[in-house]
Amino acid sequence: MQTWRSFDDVPADLGRTVVTIGNFDGVHLGHQHVLAQTRSTADELGVETVVVVTFDPHPMAVLRPEHAPPILSSVETRARFLEQTGVDAILVIPFDRSIAGWSPEEFIDRVLVGTLHARAVVVGANFRFGNKAAGDVALLRAAGAERDFVVEGIALDGGPQVWSSTYVRQCLATGDVAGAAEALGRPFSVRGVVVKGDQRGRELGYPTANVPTPVDEAAPADGVYAGWLTRHDTGERFPAAISVGTNPTFDGDRERRVESYVLDRDDLELYGVEVEVEFVERLRGMVRFDGVEALVETMHDDVRRARTLLGQQR
């Protein structure tokens, strides 16, 4: 799969394509439905190349940064998930106020026609684009009739719940990682490099791999979870009890982070290693304990419950 970071990166000899457009933040089941339809349309039309058009940063971060949602997946993570759906190429448009000012017609002519030579465009039924979101599926369809491409607008259905990035964020905000996983079609995960922490977990008998959570990236609500930790240098995957938060028992750290205790292992050297932490089930909310003894007793119970949930035997 190719990733184009600018219009100039797109090959000059690119043939006709089938295009889908959106932020695709999280690549949830609604997105996957659109992507599957995009591939199906390409096959029906005999077009080899399926292209995803996405944006970085999120348009809201440019237009109304105070209301920008935390992102569910970086462009790199998004690309990894998109590749798994059979996409051939991704065009990442560096979104700024200049591009935000393009009219719908300018976006169509410069991106869909001039750059990608679209034969078909597949989008969600509620798709909006162009300056002040003036463009919709009806306008896109009318433009396609004049410019030799067809348009499909399809619903992002997921049963009684319409899957959306907003819905996934709502699940995470309440700690409902199981609900988020249902919408995503896989466990929600965070990815980062393990940093050295205050080593309190090691002192208490539960050494943890600490991954900071940037303020612009989504993470589950503060609490304790059962899940998995995968190290990307070796591909090893370990069951884990995971804490998200700022350690309130110790007056709280300034930095919110994800701390993973790999069950029954104290021999792993993970500093500087890139890991991915998957969340399976919430065990409890974050609590401030009166003393270390009560904290350790609860950590014992957290580990026991995580081991049971993950089907691990000691």
N, C-alpha and C positions, 0 to 999 in steps of 0.2 A: 504494500500500500504506500502511496506517495502522500506527503504532506507539503502543501504549498503555503508559504507564509506571506506571500504577497502576490499581486497580479502578475508581476514580472516573472515569478517562478513557474507559472503555468506554461507548459510547452507550446510553442507557436504552432506546431503541427497537430495539436489536439483535435481529434475528430468530434463527431456529435456525441453528446453525453445526455444522461438522465440525471437531474439535479434535485436534491432536497435541501431545504434551508432551515436553519434554526440554531438556537444556542446549544441544544442537545446536552444540557447540563445534567449529568447523572446517567444519561443514556438509559432511561427507565423503559418500562414495558410499552408505554405510549409511543415513545421514540422508536422502539424496536418494531412496533407495528408499522410505523411510517417507513422505516428503512426496509422492511421486508416487502412492502408494497412498491417501494422505489426499485428494488431489484427485480421484482416480478414485472413491472412496467418495462424495464430495460430489456428483459428477456423477450417480452411480447413484441417489442419494437425492433428487436435485433440489434440493440445498441450495447456495445461491450462495456463502456465506462460509466460507472455510477460515482457521482461526486457529491460530497457533503459540503455545504457552505456554512461555516460557523463564524463566530466573532470572538475577538480577544482584545481588550477586556469585555466583560458583559456590558452591553449597551447602557444599562441602568447605572453602572459605575461611572460612566462618562456624563450622562445626561442629568441624573439625579443621584449623585453619590451617597447622599444621606439616606436614601431609600434602597440602595443596592443590596440585593439578597446575598447571603454567604453562598459561595459556590460549592456545589456538590463534587465537582471534579475539575482538576486542572486541564488545560488543553492537552497535555501529554497523556493524562489518564483517559480523557475523553477519546483521544485517538486510539488508544489501546482497545477500549471497548467497541469503538466504531469498526475497527479492523475485524473484530470477531463476528460482525454482522455481514461481512462480505463486501464492504465498501472498497472501491478501488483507489479513491483519492479524497483528500480533505483540503479545501481551500479555507485557510484561516484569515479572515479579513481583519487587519489591525484597525479596530473601531475607534474613531475620533469624531470630533464635532464637524469636521468637513464632510465625512461620509454620512454622518447623521443628518446633514442638510440636503442630501440627495433626494430628489423627488422619486416616487415609485418608478416612473418612466426612465429616469436616469439610471437607477439601480438595475432595471431590467436590461437596458441597452448596454451598459458598461460591464455588468457581471454575467448575466445569463446569456446574452446574445454575443457580445463582443469578445468576452474572455472564455466562456465555457461552451459556446455553440450548442445550447440546450435543444434537445429534441423533445424533451418532456420535463416537467417540473412537478414534483410531488411534495405537498406540504400539509400540515395540520389544518383542519377546517377553520380554526380561529386565527390563522396566520395573518399577521399585520407587518407592514414594512414601509420603508420610505420616511421622509420627513414628516414628523408628527403622526406617524403610523397611519398615513393617509391611504396606503395601499392595502387591499384585501384580496381574497381569492377571486372574487368576481372581476376586479380590475386586472389581476394577473391573467385570468382566463381570456379576457377580451384582448389584452396585449399579445398573448400567445397566438390568437387567431390571426393577428396581423403580421406576426414575426416568425411563423412556422414552428411553434412548439405547442404541445398540448399541456393541460394543467389538471391535476387531480388534487382535490382537497378532501382529506379523510379525517374522521373523528378519532380521537385518542382514547378509545373506549377501553375500560378494564373491568367490565362487569358493572356493578352498581357504582363503583368509584371510577371517575375519569382520572387516569394516572397523569400526574404532572410533577414538575420539579417543586412547585409550591407545596403539593401534598407531601412529598418526601421530606421537605424541610420541616413541615408541621409535625410529622411523625418523630423526627429527630429531636425537635424542640421539647417534646414530652417524654423522650427516652424510649419511644416505641420503635426500637430497631427491628423488631419482627415485622411491623407494619411497613417500615421503609424497605425491608428486604422483599416483601411481597410485591411492592410497586416497582422495585428495581429489577426483580427477577434474579437477584443475587444478594448476599449480605452487603450492607453498607460498609465501607472501609475508609481508613485514612492511611496516608503513605508519607513517610519522612525518614530522616536520618536520626538514629538514636543518639541522644546527647547525654552527657554526664549530669546527673541530678544531685540532690542533696544526700543520696544514699541512705535515707531513713528506712526504705524498704529492706535493704540489705541488713541493716542493724536489727530489724524486727524479724528477720528470717524469710523475707519475701523480696528478693532482689527484682527490680523492675527495669524494663527497657522503656526509657522516656522519650516520647516524641512530642515536641511542641506543636500546638495547633494555631496557625496564623489566624488573625482576627477576621480575615475575609473568607475563610474556608469553614464550611459547615462541619459540625461534630455533634454527637449525641449530647443530650442534657447531662449535667453533672450527675455522677452516680457510678455504680459498679456493674460490670457486664461480664458475661461469658462469651468467649470468642476464640479467634485464632490469630496467631502471629506468623507471618511468612518472611523469612530473610531472603532478599533478592540476590545475594551473592551466591547462595547454594541452592535456593529453591526449597529449603526445608520448611515444613509447616508444623507449628506447635500449638497445642491447646493452651488457652490462657485465661486468667482472670484479669479484667481490665478496669482500671479506675480512670474516670474522666473528671477533671476539676482542678482545684487549687489547694488541696490539703488543708481543710478548715480546722482540723484538730491541732495543727501546728501554726495556727493564726493565718493560714492561707498564703500561698506563694503568689507573686504578682502574675506569673505566667500560667495560663491554663494549658494543661497538657494531658496527653494520653499515656498512662503508665501501665505496662503489661507485665504481669508475672506469669512466666511460662511454668505451667503446673509441674511441680516436683523436680524442677531443674535449677541448680545454682551454679552450673559449670559453663554457661554460655557467655562468650565474650562478644557483646553486641555494639559496643561504643563505635560510632562512625559507620555502622552498617545501615543501609537502607532497608526498611521493613514496611510491610503492609499489615495493618491490624483490621481484622474483620469482626463485626459485632453481630452476635447471634441472638442473645436474650439479655434483658435487663434483670439484674438480681435485686438491686435496691437503689434508693436515692442516696445522695451524699449526706453524711451525718457528721456533726462535730461531737467528738467523744470527750468525756470529762478527763480521761487519762489513757495512757498507753495500754494498760492491761485490758480495758474494755475494747479498744481498737483491735488489738491482736486477737482477742476472742472472736470478734466479728469477722476478721480476715480469715480465720480458720474456717468459719462457716461459709464465707464467700467461696473459698477454694473448694470446699466439699460440694457445694451446690453447683459450681462451675464444672467440676469433674463429672457429676451426674448428668447435667444437661448435655455435655459434649460427648457422653458415652465413653468416658475414660475410666479404666480400672487402675488402681494404685498398685 
